[in-house]
Amino acid sequence: MSTILVVEDDDAIRGVVSEALGMAGYRVVAAATSHEALREIDSDRPIDLALIDIKMPSGNPHGFALGRMARLRRDKLRLLFMSGDPTAARAEEPPGNSAVLLKPVRLEALLETVRAELAR
């Protein structure tokens, strides 16, 4: 069973995404801020994929910078990004050529992309 770190500052989105991933059979660790996410990444907890919101006003670093920091700490960590802002999603190349999903995203599409990233 894979473990997914969901990094999302919006409580409702974080809850829906975490619940959908849990129902799909994944272990889920949720973080509301970048600092919480980095604490989880620095822990001994196994994490296979980080699903990161690109724009997180509640903390720095956010988005792609957080993904790069996560990869420095765990070089095999898979990354997947989400954003409700198409401009932010195209502002720079995501680390490791990771996928970027635009919110709102259908849960089926999210789960399909998660499966594909974990299989890469």
N, CA, C and O atoms as a printed pandas DataFrame, in Angstrom:
     atom_number atom_name residue_name chain_id  residue_number  x_coord  y_coord  z_coord
0              1         N          MET        A               1    0.849   -1.174    0.000
1              2        CA          MET        A               1    0.000    0.000    0.000
2              3         C          MET        A               1    0.897    1.240    0.000
3              4         O          MET        A               1    1.786    1.373    0.841
4              5         N          SER        A               2    0.659    2.132   -0.937
5              6        CA          SER        A               2    1.444    3.358   -1.062
6              7         C          SER        A               2    0.932    4.435   -0.117
7              8         O          SER        A               2   -0.255    4.492    0.202
8              9         N          THR        A               3    1.842    5.278    0.318
9             10        CA          THR        A               3    1.501    6.406    1.177
10            11         C          THR        A               3    1.634    7.690    0.381
11            12         O          THR        A               3    2.634    7.914   -0.301
12            13         N          ILE        A               4    0.610    8.533    0.477
13            14        CA          ILE        A               4    0.573    9.795   -0.253
14            15         C          ILE        A               4    0.485   10.941    0.741
15            16         O          ILE        A               4   -0.353   10.939    1.643
16            17         N          LEU        A               5    1.363   11.919    0.560
17            18        CA          LEU        A               5    1.329   13.145    1.340
18            19         C          LEU        A               5    0.530   14.175    0.549
19            20         O          LEU        A               5    0.928   14.551   -0.553
20            21         N          VAL        A               6   -0.585   14.633    1.096
21            22        CA          VAL        A               6   -1.425   15.645    0.460
22            23         C          VAL        A               6   -1.107   16.985    1.107
23            24         O          VAL        A               6   -1.334   17.170    2.302
24            25         N          VAL        A               7   -0.578   17.925    0.316
25            26        CA          VAL        A               7   -0.208   19.244    0.808
26            27         C          VAL        A               7   -1.161   20.255    0.180
27            28         O          VAL        A               7   -1.033   20.605   -0.994
28            29         N          GLU        A               8   -2.118   20.719    0.981
29            30        CA          GLU        A               8   -3.176   21.604    0.486
30            31         C          GLU        A               8   -3.650   22.487    1.620
31            32         O          GLU        A               8   -3.997   21.987    2.689
32            33         N          ASP        A               9   -3.670   23.802    1.405
33            34        CA          ASP        A               9   -4.063   24.719    2.479
34            35         C          ASP        A               9   -5.573   24.842    2.643
35            36         O          ASP        A               9   -6.039   25.240    3.710
36            37         N          ASP        A              10   -6.343   24.513    1.618
37            38        CA          ASP        A              10   -7.799   24.595    1.717
38            39         C          ASP        A              10   -8.325   23.336    2.413
39            40         O          ASP        A              10   -8.181   22.223    1.906
40            41         N          ASP        A              11   -8.938   23.536    3.586
41            42        CA          ASP        A              11   -9.400   22.397    4.393
42            43         C          ASP        A              11  -10.350   21.486    3.629
43            44         O          ASP        A              11  -10.230   20.263    3.699
44            45         N          ALA        A              12  -11.293   22.075    2.902
45            46        CA          ALA        A              12  -12.293   21.280    2.185
46            47         C          ALA        A              12  -11.651   20.442    1.089
47            48         O          ALA        A              12  -11.945   19.254    0.959
48            49         N          ILE        A              13  -10.782   21.052    0.308
49            50        CA          ILE        A              13  -10.117   20.312   -0.774
50            51         C          ILE        A              13   -9.222   19.231   -0.197
51            52         O          ILE        A              13   -9.226   18.097   -0.674
52            53         N          ARG        A              14   -8.456   19.577    0.829
53            54        CA          ARG        A              14   -7.575   18.594    1.466
54            55         C          ARG        A              14   -8.385   17.410    1.980
55            56         O          ARG        A              14   -7.972   16.259    1.837
56            57         N          GLY        A              15   -9.546   17.697    2.582
57            58        CA          GLY        A              15  -10.396   16.631    3.112
58            59         C          GLY        A              15  -10.962   15.724    2.029
59            60         O          GLY        A              15  -10.936   14.501    2.163
60            61         N          VAL        A              16  -11.475   16.323    0.954
61            62        CA          VAL        A              16  -12.067   15.526   -0.139
62            63         C          VAL        A              16  -11.004   14.676   -0.821
63            64         O          VAL        A              16  -11.214   13.490   -1.074
64            65         N          VAL        A              17   -9.863   15.289   -1.116
65            66        CA          VAL        A              17   -8.785   14.557   -1.788
66            67         C          VAL        A              17   -8.265   13.434   -0.892
67            68         O          VAL        A              17   -8.059   12.313   -1.357
68            69         N          SER        A              18   -8.055   13.728    0.377
69            70        CA          SER        A              18   -7.564   12.708    1.312
70            71         C          SER        A              18   -8.547   11.555    1.437
71            72         O          SER        A              18   -8.148   10.390    1.454
72            73         N          GLU        A              19   -9.825   11.878    1.524
73            74        CA          GLU        A              19  -10.849   10.830    1.637
74            75         C          GLU        A              19  -10.894    9.972    0.380
75            76         O          GLU        A              19  -10.972    8.747    0.467
76            77         N          ALA        A              20  -10.847   10.605   -0.785
77            78        CA          ALA        A              20  -10.884    9.845   -2.045
78            79         C          ALA        A              20   -9.676    8.923   -2.165
79            80         O          ALA        A              20   -9.810    7.769   -2.573
80            81         N          LEU        A              21   -8.506    9.426   -1.815
81            82        CA          LEU        A              21   -7.302    8.591   -1.879
82            83         C          LEU        A              21   -7.379    7.444   -0.874
83            84         O          LEU        A              21   -6.991    6.318   -1.184
84            85         N          GLY        A              22   -7.879    7.728    0.326
85            86        CA          GLY        A              22   -8.040    6.685    1.337
86            87         C          GLY        A              22   -9.004    5.600    0.884
87            88         O          GLY        A              22   -8.753    4.410    1.081
88            89         N          MET        A              23  -10.105    6.018    0.278
89            90        CA          MET        A              23  -11.096    5.048   -0.210
90            91         C          MET        A              23  -10.539    4.224   -1.372
91            92         O          MET        A              23  -10.996    3.108   -1.619
92            93         N          ALA        A              24   -9.553    4.774   -2.082
93            94        CA          ALA        A              24   -8.925    4.053   -3.187
94            95         C          ALA        A              24   -7.840    3.100   -2.696
95            96         O          ALA        A              24   -7.219    2.397   -3.493
96            97         N          GLY        A              25   -7.612    3.076   -1.377
97            98        CA          GLY        A              25   -6.673    2.114   -0.821
98            99         C          GLY        A              25   -5.303    2.666   -0.466
99           100         O          GLY        A              25   -4.407    1.904   -0.104
100          101         N          TYR        A              26   -5.128    3.964   -0.563
101          102        CA          TYR        A              26   -3.844    4.560   -0.204
102          103         C          TYR        A              26   -3.842    4.995    1.250
103          104         O          TYR        A              26   -4.881    5.356    1.803
104          105         N          ARG        A              27   -2.663    4.959    1.865
105          106        CA          ARG        A              27   -2.485    5.606    3.170
106          107         C          ARG        A              27   -2.271    7.075    2.877
107          108         O          ARG        A              27   -1.554    7.430    1.942
108          109         N          VAL        A              28   -2.887    7.928    3.669
109          110        CA          VAL        A              28   -2.812    9.362    3.408
110          111         C          VAL        A              28   -2.274   10.089    4.629
111          112         O          VAL        A              28   -2.694    9.843    5.760
112          113         N          VAL        A              29   -1.341   10.984    4.375
113          114        CA          VAL        A              29   -0.836   11.906    5.378
114          115         C          VAL        A              29   -1.170   13.287    4.829
115          116         O          VAL        A              29   -0.837   13.592    3.683
116          117         N          ALA        A              30   -1.819   14.122    5.624
117          118        CA          ALA        A              30   -2.237   15.437    5.139
118          119         C          ALA        A              30   -1.459   16.537    5.842
119          120         O          ALA        A              30   -1.155   16.451    7.032
120          121         N          ALA        A              31   -1.147   17.575    5.071
121          122        CA          ALA        A              31   -0.454   18.747    5.615
122          123         C          ALA        A              31   -1.140   19.993    5.083
123          124         O          ALA        A              31   -1.427   20.098    3.891
124          125         N          ALA        A              32   -1.399   20.942    5.986
125          126        CA          ALA        A              32   -2.071   22.185    5.611
126          127         C          ALA        A              32   -1.082   23.286    5.230
127          128         O          ALA        A              32   -1.464   24.285    4.621
128          129         N          THR        A              33    0.182   23.100    5.588
129          130        CA          THR        A              33    1.203   24.109    5.277
130          131         C          THR        A              33    2.457   23.428    4.742
131          132         O          THR        A              33    2.643   22.219    4.884
132          133         N          SER        A              34    3.290   24.223    4.135
133          134        CA          SER        A              34    4.569   23.709    3.643
134          135         C          SER        A              34    5.445   23.228    4.788
135          136         O          SER        A              34    6.161   22.235    4.663
136          137         N          HIS        A              35    5.380   23.943    5.903
137          138        CA          HIS        A              35    6.199   23.546    7.056
138          139         C          HIS        A              35    5.756   22.196    7.609
139          140         O          HIS        A              35    6.597   21.375    7.976
140          141         N          GLU        A              36    4.448   21.954    7.674
141          142        CA          GLU        A              36    3.950   20.631    8.088
142          143         C          GLU        A              36    4.422   19.570    7.101
143          144         O          GLU        A              36    4.833   18.480    7.502
144          145         N          ALA        A              37    4.364   19.888    5.819
145          146        CA          ALA        A              37    4.785   18.931    4.795
146          147         C          ALA        A              37    6.257   18.570    4.956
147          148         O          ALA        A              37    6.622   17.397    4.875
148          149         N          LEU        A              38    7.101   19.570    5.182
149          150        CA          LEU        A              38    8.529   19.304    5.349
150          151         C          LEU        A              38    8.801   18.481    6.600
151          152         O          LEU        A              38    9.706   17.646    6.607
152          153         N          ARG        A              39    8.024   18.709    7.665
153          154        CA          ARG        A              39    8.184   17.870    8.874
154          155         C          ARG        A              39    7.874   16.411    8.541
155          156         O          ARG        A              39    8.585   15.508    8.982
156          157         N          GLU        A              40    6.817   16.179    7.763
157          158        CA          GLU        A              40    6.468   14.807    7.376
158          159         C          GLU        A              40    7.551   14.199    6.481
159          160         O          GLU        A              40    7.917   13.035    6.640
160          161         N          ILE        A              41    8.053   14.992    5.551
161          162        CA          ILE        A              41    9.090   14.511    4.643
162          163         C          ILE        A              41   10.373   14.192    5.407
163          164         O          ILE        A              41   11.084   13.248    5.064
164          165         N          ASP        A              42   10.666   14.971    6.432
165          166        CA          ASP        A              42   11.863   14.741    7.241
166          167         C          ASP        A              42   11.684   13.617    8.261
167          168         O          ASP        A              42   12.655   13.195    8.888
168          169         N          SER        A              43   10.466   13.132    8.432
169          170        CA          SER        A              43   10.209   12.058    9.396
170          171         C          SER        A              43   10.638   10.715    8.811
171          172         O          SER        A              43   11.062   10.627    7.658
172          173         N          ASP        A              44   10.518    9.675    9.628
173          174        CA          ASP        A              44   10.839    8.320    9.171
174          175         C          ASP        A              44    9.670    7.659    8.454
175          176         O          ASP        A              44    9.795    6.533    7.971
176          177         N          ARG        A              45    8.543    8.342    8.381
177          178        CA          ARG        A              45    7.336    7.787    7.763
178          179         C          ARG        A              45    7.591    7.531    6.271
179          180         O          ARG        A              45    8.138    8.389    5.578
180          181         N          PRO        A              46    7.199    6.360    5.784
181          182        CA          PRO        A              46    7.339    6.129    4.344
182          183         C          PRO        A              46    6.333    7.003    3.583
183          184         O          PRO        A              46    5.154    7.063    3.933
184          185         N          ILE        A              47    6.817    7.667    2.549
185          186        CA          ILE        A              47    5.958    8.469    1.675
186          187         C          ILE        A              47    6.385    8.161    0.249
187          188         O          ILE        A              47    7.556    8.303   -0.102
188          189         N          ASP        A              48    5.434    7.741   -0.566
189          190        CA          ASP        A              48    5.730    7.361   -1.943
190          191         C          ASP        A              48    5.484    8.488   -2.936
191          192         O          ASP        A              48    6.167    8.587   -3.956
192          193         N          LEU        A              49    4.505    9.335   -2.635
193          194        CA          LEU        A              49    4.145   10.411   -3.544
194          195         C          LEU        A              49    3.684   11.616   -2.738
195          196         O          LEU        A              49    2.973   11.475   -1.743
196          197         N          ALA        A              50    4.096   12.802   -3.176
197          198        CA          ALA        A              50    3.604   14.041   -2.570
198          199         C          ALA        A              50    2.722   14.742   -3.594
199          200         O          ALA        A              50    3.157   15.025   -4.710
200          201         N          LEU        A              51    1.498   15.015   -3.212
201          202        CA          LEU        A              51    0.536   15.746   -4.027
202          203         C          LEU        A              51    0.494   17.163   -3.463
203          204         O          LEU        A              51   -0.023   17.383   -2.367
204          205         N          ILE        A              52    1.037   18.124   -4.209
205          206        CA          ILE        A              52    1.319   19.461   -3.674
206          207         C          ILE        A              52    0.517   20.523   -4.418
207          208         O          ILE        A              52    0.538   20.583   -5.648
208          209         N          ASP        A              53   -0.190   21.359   -3.659
209          210        CA          ASP        A              53   -0.848   22.533   -4.228
210          211         C          ASP        A              53    0.237   23.538   -4.605
211          212         O          ASP        A              53    1.157   23.786   -3.825
212          213         N          ILE        A              54    0.129   24.113   -5.794
213          214        CA          ILE        A              54    1.173   25.025   -6.257
214          215         C          ILE        A              54    1.147   26.349   -5.507
215          216         O          ILE        A              54    2.199   26.863   -5.129
216          217         N          LYS        A              55   -0.037   26.907   -5.287
217          218        CA          LYS        A              55   -0.133   28.200   -4.614
218          219         C          LYS        A              55   -0.685   28.002   -3.212
219          220         O          LYS        A              55   -1.864   27.696   -3.033
220          221         N          MET        A              56    0.165   28.177   -2.237
221          222        CA          MET        A              56   -0.233   28.024   -0.845
222          223         C          MET        A              56    0.095   29.306   -0.101
223          224         O          MET        A              56    1.220   29.483    0.366
224          225         N          PRO        A              57   -0.878   30.201    0.013
225          226        CA          PRO        A              57   -0.594   31.477    0.665
226          227         C          PRO        A              57   -0.220   31.347    2.132
227          228         O          PRO        A              57    0.343   32.274    2.716
228          229         N          SER        A              58   -0.528   30.205    2.730
229          230        CA          SER        A              58   -0.268   30.043    4.162
230          231         C          SER        A              58    1.165   29.620    4.478
231          232         O          SER        A              58    1.489   29.373    5.640
232          233         N          GLY        A              59    2.017   29.535    3.477
233          234        CA          GLY        A              59    3.367   29.121    3.832
234          235         C          GLY        A              59    4.346   29.172    2.695
235          236         O          GLY        A              59    3.985   29.054    1.524
236          237         N          ASN        A              60    5.585   29.348    3.060
237          238        CA          ASN        A              60    6.672   29.272    2.109
238          239         C          ASN        A              60    7.582   28.163    2.562
239          240         O          ASN        A              60    7.695   27.972    3.773
240          241         N          PRO        A              61    8.219   27.442    1.740
241          242        CA          PRO        A              61    8.080   27.485    0.294
242          243         C          PRO        A              61    6.771   26.840   -0.127
243          244         O          PRO        A              61    6.145   26.121    0.652
244          245         N          HIS        A              62    6.369   27.094   -1.329
245          246        CA          HIS        A              62    5.165   26.437   -1.811
246          247         C          HIS        A              62    5.408   25.929   -3.225
247          248         O          HIS        A              62    6.420   26.242   -3.853
248          249         N          GLY        A              63    4.477   25.155   -3.698
249          250        CA          GLY        A              63    4.502   24.696   -5.081
250          251         C          GLY        A              63    5.767   23.984   -5.492
251          252         O          GLY        A              63    6.254   23.078   -4.816
252          253         N          PHE        A              64    6.288   24.431   -6.635
253          254        CA          PHE        A              64    7.430   23.756   -7.218
254          255         C          PHE        A              64    8.660   23.833   -6.315
255          256         O          PHE        A              64    9.454   22.893   -6.278
256          257         N          ALA        A              65    8.828   24.933   -5.592
257          258        CA          ALA        A              65    9.966   25.050   -4.671
258          259         C          ALA        A              65    9.872   23.993   -3.571
259          260         O          ALA        A              65   10.876   23.382   -3.205
260          261         N          LEU        A              66    8.684   23.781   -3.052
261          262        CA          LEU        A              66    8.486   22.732   -2.046
262          263         C          LEU        A              66    8.796   21.367   -2.645
263          264         O          LEU        A              66    9.424   20.532   -1.994
264          265         N          GLY        A              67    8.368   21.138   -3.864
265          266        CA          GLY        A              67    8.670   19.875   -4.539
266          267         C          GLY        A              67   10.164   19.645   -4.693
267          268         O          GLY        A              67   10.657   18.540   -4.466
268          269         N          ARG        A              68   10.885   20.696   -5.078
269          270        CA          ARG        A              68   12.347   20.562   -5.214
270          271         C          ARG        A              68   12.994   20.262   -3.860
271          272         O          ARG        A              68   13.903   19.436   -3.774
272          273         N          MET        A              69   12.526   20.931   -2.803
273          274        CA          MET        A              69   13.071   20.671   -1.462
274          275         C          MET        A              69   12.767   19.240   -1.027
275          276         O          MET        A              69   13.611   18.572   -0.430
276          277         N          ALA        A              70   11.565   18.781   -1.328
277          278        CA          ALA        A              70   11.182   17.408   -0.972
278          279         C          ALA        A              70   12.076   16.400   -1.683
279          280         O          ALA        A              70   12.499   15.411   -1.084
280          281         N          ARG        A              71   12.366   16.647   -2.961
281          282        CA          ARG        A              71   13.222   15.751   -3.729
282          283         C          ARG        A              71   14.654   15.744   -3.216
283          284         O          ARG        A              71   15.329   14.717   -3.285
284          285         N          LEU        A              72   15.126   16.875   -2.705
285          286        CA          LEU        A              72   16.474   16.905   -2.126
286          287         C          LEU        A              72   16.539   16.011   -0.892
287          288         O          LEU        A              72   17.567   15.391   -0.622
288          289         N          ARG        A              73   15.451   15.949   -0.155
289          290        CA          ARG        A              73   15.410   15.149    1.065
290          291         C          ARG        A              73   15.130   13.674    0.773
291          292         O          ARG        A              73   15.638   12.787    1.458
292          293         N          ARG        A              74   14.319   13.429   -0.247
293          294        CA          ARG        A              74   13.948   12.051   -0.632
294          295         C          ARG        A              74   14.007   11.976   -2.152
295          296         O          ARG        A              74   13.046   12.333   -2.834
296          297         N          ASP        A              75   15.112   11.520   -2.670
297          298        CA          ASP        A              75   15.320   11.580   -4.119
298          299         C          ASP        A              75   14.409   10.665   -4.931
299          300         O          ASP        A              75   14.264   10.866   -6.137
300          301         N          LYS        A              76   13.797    9.676   -4.310
301          302        CA          LYS        A              76   12.907    8.775   -5.035
302          303         C          LYS        A              76   11.429    9.155   -4.894
303          304         O          LYS        A              76   10.555    8.475   -5.433
304          305         N          LEU        A              77   11.160   10.224   -4.180
305          306        CA          LEU        A              77    9.788   10.662   -3.950
306          307         C          LEU        A              77    9.138   11.096   -5.254
307          308         O          LEU        A              77    9.689   11.922   -5.982
308          309         N          ARG        A              78    7.981   10.548   -5.545
309          310        CA          ARG        A              78    7.201   10.959   -6.711
310          311         C          ARG        A              78    6.482   12.257   -6.360
311          312         O          ARG        A              78    6.057   12.447   -5.220
312          313         N          LEU        A              79    6.346   13.152   -7.339
313          314        CA          LEU        A              79    5.686   14.426   -7.126
314          315         C          LEU        A              79    4.533   14.592   -8.106
315          316         O          LEU        A              79    4.617   14.184   -9.264
316          317         N          LEU        A              80    3.464   15.193   -7.621
317          318        CA          LEU        A              80    2.301   15.527   -8.429
318          319         C          LEU        A              80    1.798   16.861   -7.906
319          320         O          LEU        A              80    1.712   17.065   -6.695
320          321         N          PHE        A              81    1.463   17.772   -8.818
321          322        CA          PHE        A              81    1.063   19.111   -8.414
322          323         C          PHE        A              81   -0.368   19.402   -8.840
323          324         O          PHE        A              81   -0.874   18.838   -9.811
324          325         N          MET        A              82   -1.016   20.306   -8.083
325          326        CA          MET        A              82   -2.368   20.769   -8.406
326          327         C          MET        A              82   -2.388   22.289   -8.294
327          328         O          MET        A              82   -1.650   22.882   -7.508
328          329         N          SER        A              83   -3.257   22.910   -9.107
329          330        CA          SER        A              83   -3.441   24.352   -8.984
330          331         C          SER        A              83   -4.784   24.754   -9.568
331          332         O          SER        A              83   -5.236   24.202  -10.570
332          333         N          GLY        A              84   -5.405   25.719   -8.926
333          334        CA          GLY        A              84   -6.612   26.319   -9.455
334          335         C          GLY        A              84   -6.292   27.501  -10.352
335          336         O          GLY        A              84   -7.199   28.113  -10.916
336          337         N          ASP        A              85   -5.020   27.826  -10.490
337          338        CA          ASP        A              85   -4.570   28.965  -11.279
338          339         C          ASP        A              85   -3.742   28.460  -12.461
339          340         O          ASP        A              85   -2.589   28.067  -12.286
340          341         N          PRO        A              86   -4.326   28.468  -13.668
341          342        CA          PRO        A              86   -3.589   27.961  -14.837
342          343         C          PRO        A              86   -2.276   28.696  -15.090
343          344         O          PRO        A              86   -1.315   28.096  -15.572
344          345         N          THR        A              87   -2.225   29.994  -14.769
345          346        CA          THR        A              87   -0.998   30.768  -14.961
346          347         C          THR        A              87    0.109   30.246  -14.060
347          348         O          THR        A              87    1.248   30.098  -14.504
348          349         N          ALA        A              88   -0.206   29.966  -12.807
349          350        CA          ALA        A              88    0.789   29.428  -11.870
350          351         C          ALA        A              88    1.242   28.045  -12.305
351          352         O          ALA        A              88    2.409   27.688  -12.142
352          353         N          ALA        A              89    0.324   27.271  -12.856
353          354        CA          ALA        A              89    0.654   25.911  -13.279
354          355         C          ALA        A              89    1.630   25.903  -14.448
355          356         O          ALA        A              89    2.375   24.940  -14.633
356          357         N          ARG        A              90    1.627   26.978  -15.239
357          358        CA          ARG        A              90    2.520   27.050  -16.401
358          359         C          ARG        A              90    3.700   27.995  -16.179
359          360         O          ARG        A              90    4.480   28.228  -17.102
360          361         N          ALA        A              91    3.839   28.533  -14.989
361          362        CA          ALA        A              91    4.871   29.541  -14.725
362          363         C          ALA        A              91    6.282   28.994  -14.865
363          364         O          ALA        A              91    7.197   29.723  -15.250
364          365         N          GLU        A              92    6.462   27.734  -14.561
365          366        CA          GLU        A              92    7.787   27.123  -14.672
366          367         C          GLU        A              92    7.615   25.623  -14.848
367          368         O          GLU        A              92    6.527   25.079  -14.661
368          369         N          GLU        A              93    8.688   24.980  -15.204
369          370        CA          GLU        A              93    8.676   23.528  -15.397
370          371         C          GLU        A              93    8.656   22.848  -14.029
371          372         O          GLU        A              93    9.492   23.146  -13.176
372          373         N          PRO        A              94    7.705   21.934  -13.818
373          374        CA          PRO        A              94    7.685   21.236  -12.523
374          375         C          PRO        A              94    8.914   20.344  -12.366
375          376         O          PRO        A              94    9.429   19.816  -13.352
376          377         N          PRO        A              95    9.380   20.175  -11.134
377          378        CA          PRO        A              95   10.553   19.326  -10.903
378          379         C          PRO        A              95   10.309   17.901  -11.386
379          380         O          PRO        A              95    9.239   17.333  -11.168
380          381         N          GLY        A              96   11.308   17.337  -12.041
381          382        CA          GLY        A              96   11.228   15.949  -12.477
382          383         C          GLY        A              96   10.164   15.678  -13.509
383          384         O          GLY        A              96    9.702   14.544  -13.637
384          385         N          ASN        A              97    9.759   16.706  -14.256
385          386        CA          ASN        A              97    8.702   16.558  -15.262
386          387         C          ASN        A              97    7.430   15.965  -14.675
387          388         O          ASN        A              97    6.744   15.180  -15.330
388          389         N          SER        A              98    7.124   16.335  -13.462
389          390        CA          SER        A              98    5.932   15.839  -12.783
390          391         C          SER        A              98    4.678   16.404  -13.427
391          392         O          SER        A              98    4.708   17.467  -14.048
392          393         N          ALA        A              99    3.585   15.688  -13.276
393          394        CA          ALA        A              99    2.300   16.127  -13.820
394          395         C          ALA        A              99    1.736   17.268  -12.982
395          396         O          ALA        A              99    2.006   17.379  -11.786
396          397         N          VAL        A             100    0.946   18.112  -13.642
397          398        CA          VAL        A             100    0.238   19.197  -12.977
398          399         C          VAL        A             100   -1.241   19.072  -13.336
399          400         O          VAL        A             100   -1.606   19.062  -14.512
400          401         N          LEU        A             101   -2.080   18.976  -12.315
401          402        CA          LEU        A             101   -3.526   18.907  -12.507
402          403         C          LEU        A             101   -4.135   20.262  -12.210
403          404         O          LEU        A             101   -3.734   20.932  -11.258
404          405         N          LEU        A             102   -5.101   20.668  -13.019
405          406        CA          LEU        A             102   -5.808   21.921  -12.774
406          407         C          LEU        A             102   -7.074   21.643  -11.978
407          408         O          LEU        A             102   -7.855   20.752  -12.315
408          409         N          LYS        A             103   -7.268   22.430  -10.898
409          410        CA          LYS        A             103   -8.476   22.318  -10.086
410          411         C          LYS        A             103   -9.548   23.215  -10.698
411          412         O          LYS        A             103   -9.221   24.288  -11.205
412          413         N          PRO        A             104  -10.784   22.820  -10.668
413          414        CA          PRO        A             104  -11.248   21.577  -10.066
414          415         C          PRO        A             104  -10.906   20.388  -10.965
415          416         O          PRO        A             104  -10.975   20.470  -12.191
416          417         N          VAL        A             105  -10.542   19.297  -10.327
417          418        CA          VAL        A             105  -10.188   18.073  -11.044
418          419         C          VAL        A             105  -11.184   16.985  -10.645
419          420         O          VAL        A             105  -11.550   16.853   -9.477
420          421         N          ARG        A             106  -11.609   16.215  -11.632
421          422        CA          ARG        A             106  -12.496   15.085  -11.326
422          423         C          ARG        A             106  -11.704   14.071  -10.501
423          424         O          ARG        A             106  -10.531   13.814  -10.772
424          425         N          LEU        A             107  -12.358   13.505   -9.499
425          426        CA          LEU        A             107  -11.660   12.545   -8.636
426          427         C          LEU        A             107  -11.144   11.355   -9.426
427          428         O          LEU        A             107  -10.080   10.820   -9.115
428          429         N          GLU        A             108  -11.885   10.933  -10.447
429          430        CA          GLU        A             108  -11.425    9.815  -11.280
430          431         C          GLU        A             108  -10.107   10.171  -11.973
431          432         O          GLU        A             108   -9.194    9.348  -12.047
432          433         N          ALA        A             109  -10.017   11.402  -12.477
433          434        CA          ALA        A             109   -8.792   11.845  -13.150
434          435         C          ALA        A             109   -7.639   11.947  -12.150
435          436         O          ALA        A             109   -6.502   11.600  -12.470
436          437         N          LEU        A             110   -7.931   12.418  -10.955
437          438        CA          LEU        A             110   -6.908   12.501   -9.912
438          439         C          LEU        A             110   -6.374   11.109   -9.590
439          440         O          LEU        A             110   -5.161   10.898   -9.561
440          441         N          LEU        A             111   -7.270   10.167   -9.351
441          442        CA          LEU        A             111   -6.852    8.803   -9.002
442          443         C          LEU        A             111   -6.071    8.156  -10.141
443          444         O          LEU        A             111   -5.091    7.451   -9.900
444          445         N          GLU        A             112   -6.498    8.391  -11.377
445          446        CA          GLU        A             112   -5.793    7.836  -12.530
446          447         C          GLU        A             112   -4.373    8.408  -12.625
447          448         O          GLU        A             112   -3.423    7.676  -12.905
448          449         N          THR        A             113   -4.235    9.697  -12.395
449          450        CA          THR        A             113   -2.918   10.337  -12.452
450          451         C          THR        A             113   -2.034    9.857  -11.310
451          452         O          THR        A             113   -0.840    9.639  -11.513
452          453         N          VAL        A             114   -2.588    9.688  -10.122
453          454        CA          VAL        A             114   -1.832    9.169   -8.975
454          455         C          VAL        A             114   -1.318    7.773   -9.303
455          456         O          VAL        A             114   -0.142    7.477   -9.089
456          457         N          ARG        A             115   -2.190    6.917   -9.819
457          458        CA          ARG        A             115   -1.766    5.545  -10.181
458          459         C          ARG        A             115   -0.628    5.584  -11.204
459          460         O          ARG        A             115    0.347    4.842  -11.085
460          461         N          ALA        A             116   -0.760    6.449  -12.204
461          462        CA          ALA        A             116    0.266    6.540  -13.245
462          463         C          ALA        A             116    1.591    7.029  -12.683
463          464         O          ALA        A             116    2.646    6.501  -13.035
464          465         N          GLU        A             117    1.549    8.039  -11.806
465          466        CA          GLU        A             117    2.783    8.554  -11.203
466          467         C          GLU        A             117    3.462    7.491  -10.354
467          468         O          GLU        A             117    4.684    7.349  -10.399
468          469         N          LEU        A             118    2.681    6.742   -9.581
469          470        CA          LEU        A             118    3.264    5.694   -8.737
470          471         C          LEU        A             118    3.840    4.553   -9.571
471          472         O          LEU        A             118    4.776    3.882   -9.136
472          473         N          ALA        A             119    3.299    4.331  -10.746
473          474        CA          ALA        A             119    3.759    3.244  -11.614
474          475         C          ALA        A             119    4.999    3.634  -12.426
475          476         O          ALA        A             119    5.693    2.767  -12.957
476          477         N          ARG        A             120    5.276    4.947  -12.521
477          478        CA          ARG        A             120    6.424    5.412  -13.315
478          479         C          ARG        A             120    7.736    4.921  -12.768
479          480         O          ARG        A             120    8.790    5.227  -13.326
